[in-house]
Amino acid sequence: MVDPGTATMIANMPAKTGRSLPEWLELVGRLGLGKHGQIMSHLKSEHGLTHGFANLIALQHFAAAQGNPDEDALVDAQYAGPKATLRPAYERLVAAVQTFGDDVEVAPKKTVVSLRRAKQFAQIEPTTRTRIDVGLNLPDDPPGGRLKATTGMCTHKVAVSTPDDVDDVLIELMRRAYGLAGPARPSGGATTGRPV
């Protein structure tokens, strides 16, 4: 799944660079360069591309060469073995978030699932065999109760062990983080939530 910013860059590529993404990928494939930096340097020096376009083409070249991992397989791997008992809580979290608006993007990675709108507002990570950490971007909220301060991609986290932990309080915190992430595009059904 391509995020909205990347999709816009790909759509604008022919007008901005003179070639479509498939045309650039064909050219890069003929070069035989094996490193990301080599591809970027060539595209910038020989074709006058900006850093952003050169980086995007290099990333897409290597993603195509390696094959994009299936998103379901990434989630399956996160909840395999001893963490399998956490899968129902994960499913409940995703189901709740998908009710916020049609602009929610659920983007599985190797170890986490990123939840994005115009930008990331939360992430779901099975941290131990008995706990999922739900990371939230709520920069103005003081920690307290279940809402713990953290560092990294999110400002706070909430521990979840069972589907019952995905209660109205947590869903409202997630809805507030979604609202703060701003709309990726106009969305009639989206709500921004209200303070808890």
C-alpha positions in Angstrom: 0.0 0.0 0.0 1.5 3.4 -1.1 1.0 6.3 1.3 -0.7 9.4 -0.2 2.5 11.5 -0.4 4.3 8.8 -2.4 1.2 8.3 -4.6 1.3 12.0 -5.4 5.0 12.0 -6.3 4.4 9.0 -8.6 1.5 10.7 -10.3 3.6 13.9 -10.8 6.7 12.1 -12.0 6.1 12.2 -15.8 5.4 16.0 -15.7 8.3 16.7 -13.2 10.9 14.3 -14.6 10.0 13.5 -18.1 9.4 9.8 -17.4 6.9 7.7 -15.6 7.9 5.4 -12.7 7.9 2.3 -14.8 10.1 4.1 -17.4 12.6 5.1 -14.7 12.6 1.6 -13.2 13.4 0.2 -16.7 16.3 2.6 -17.1 17.6 1.9 -13.6 17.4 -1.9 -14.2 19.6 -1.5 -17.3 22.3 0.4 -15.3 23.1 -2.7 -13.2 23.9 -0.5 -10.1 23.7 -2.5 -6.9 23.5 0.2 -4.2 20.8 2.7 -3.3 23.3 5.5 -3.2 24.8 4.7 -6.6 21.3 4.8 -8.2 20.5 8.1 -6.5 23.9 9.7 -7.5 23.4 8.6 -11.1 19.8 9.9 -11.3 20.8 13.2 -9.8 24.0 13.8 -11.7 23.1 12.3 -15.1 19.3 13.1 -15.3 19.0 16.2 -13.0 16.5 14.6 -10.6 15.8 16.1 -7.2 16.8 14.1 -4.2 13.2 13.1 -3.5 12.5 11.7 -6.9 15.9 9.9 -7.0 15.3 8.4 -3.6 11.8 7.2 -4.5 12.9 5.6 -7.7 15.8 3.8 -5.9 13.5 2.6 -3.2 10.9 1.3 -5.7 13.7 -0.4 -7.7 14.8 -2.4 -4.7 11.3 -3.1 -3.5 10.4 -4.5 -7.0 13.6 -6.6 -7.0 12.9 -8.1 -3.6 9.2 -8.4 -4.0 6.9 -6.5 -1.6 6.1 -8.7 1.4 2.4 -9.5 1.7 0.9 -7.4 4.4 -1.2 -10.3 5.8 2.0 -12.4 6.1 3.7 -9.6 8.0 0.8 -9.5 10.6 0.8 -13.3 10.7 4.5 -13.3 11.5 4.0 -10.8 14.3 1.4 -12.9 16.0 2.9 -16.3 15.5 4.0 -18.7 18.2 3.8 -17.5 21.7 2.2 -14.2 20.6 -0.7 -15.9 18.9 -3.0 -15.3 21.9 -2.6 -11.5 21.3 -4.1 -11.7 17.8 -7.8 -11.1 18.9 -6.8 -7.9 20.7 -5.0 -6.8 17.6 -8.0 -7.5 15.4 -10.2 -5.5 17.8 -7.9 -2.5 17.7 -7.9 -2.5 13.9 -11.6 -2.9 13.7 -12.1 0.1 16.1 -9.7 2.3 14.1 -11.4 1.6 10.8 -14.6 3.2 12.1 -12.9 6.6 12.4 -13.0 7.4 8.7 -12.3 6.1 5.3 -8.8 7.8 5.3 -7.3 5.4 7.9 -4.4 3.5 6.5 -3.4 0.3 8.2 0.2 -0.3 7.2 1.9 -3.5 8.5 5.7 -3.4 8.8 8.0 -6.2 10.0 7.5 -5.6 13.8 4.7 -3.1 14.0 1.5 -2.0 12.3 1.5 1.7 11.6 -1.9 3.6 11.6 -1.8 6.7 9.5 -4.0 9.4 8.2 -2.1 12.4 6.7 0.7 11.2 9.1 1.1 8.4 11.6 -1.2 8.8 14.6 -0.7 5.4 16.2 1.1 2.1 16.0 0.4 -1.4 17.2 3.3 -3.5 18.4 3.2 -7.0 20.0 6.1 -6.2 22.5 6.1 -9.3 24.6 4.2 -12.6 24.4 1.6 -11.1 26.8 1.4 -7.5 25.8 0.7 -5.2 22.8 1.9 -1.6 23.1 -0.4 0.8 21.4 1.7 3.8 20.6 -0.2 7.1 20.3 0.7 10.6 19.1 -0.9 12.9 21.6 1.8 15.6 22.1 -0.2 17.8 24.4 -1.4 15.0 26.8 0.3 14.5 30.1 0.9 10.8 31.0 -1.4 9.3 33.6 -3.3 6.1 34.3 -2.9 3.7 31.4 -1.4 6.4 29.2 2.4 6.1 29.6 5.0 8.5 28.2 7.3 6.9 25.6 9.9 7.9 23.0 10.4 7.2 19.4 7.6 7.3 16.7 4.9 8.0 19.3 4.6 10.3 22.4 2.6 7.8 24.5 1.7 4.1 24.8 -1.1 2.0 26.3 -0.6 -1.6 27.2 -3.1 -4.1 25.9 -3.2 -7.8 26.8 -6.8 -8.9 25.9 -9.6 -7.7 23.7 -11.3 -6.4 26.8 -8.4 -3.9 27.2 -9.6 -2.3 23.9 -12.3 -0.3 25.8 -14.0 3.0 25.2 -11.2 4.9 26.9 -8.5 3.5 24.7 -10.7 3.9 21.6 -11.3 7.5 22.4 -7.6 8.1 22.9 -6.9 6.6 19.5 -9.7 8.7 17.9 -8.1 11.8 19.4 -4.7 10.9 17.9 -6.5 10.3 14.6 -8.0 13.7 14.8 -4.7 15.4 15.5 -3.1 13.7 12.4 -5.3 15.8 10.1 -7.2 14.6 7.1 -5.3 13.2 4.2 -8.1 14.4 2.0 -11.7 15.5 2.6 -13.6 12.6 4.1 -17.3 13.0 4.8 -17.4 10.2 7.4 -14.3 11.1 9.4 -14.6 12.5 12.9 -11.9 14.2 15.0 -13.1 12.9 18.3 -13.3 14.9 21.5 -11.2 15.2 24.6 -11.2 12.3 27.1 
